[in-house]
Amino acid sequence: MSETQLLKGVLDGCVLQVISEREIYGYELVQYLKENGFPNMVGGTIYPLLQKLERQDLIYSRLKPSQEGPDRKYFYVTPEGQDYLVQFKAQWQTLVVNVNQIMKEENKDER
């Protein structure tokens, strides 16, 4: 199984978490993810995800001037996005506990 398949279900929550912590634009988000455990992250994955989250009203964007070139589109989490993030974190914690429990049981059987 590839990392991409595993990430598909959790990347929304990870991106919302990062955006909830600070205003960020797309390229900066890609670089942040690369530096924080996702070295294979590319814009071709993130930009469509940002568009999807915006269509779902979980984030919104605002153009801001850049000293280094054209205006940049910064992203912010909406109240609906905050609610989604709370639910995601709860589901993630449950999933982690359940997967760890199964992995521990499997390790016992291998002995």
ABEGO torsion letter per residue (X at the ends): XBAAAAAAAAAAAAAAAAAAABBBBAAAAAAAAAAAGBAABBAAAAAAAAAAAAAAGABBBBBBBBAAEBBBBBBBBBAAAAAAAAAAAAAAAAAAAAAAAAAAAAAAAAX
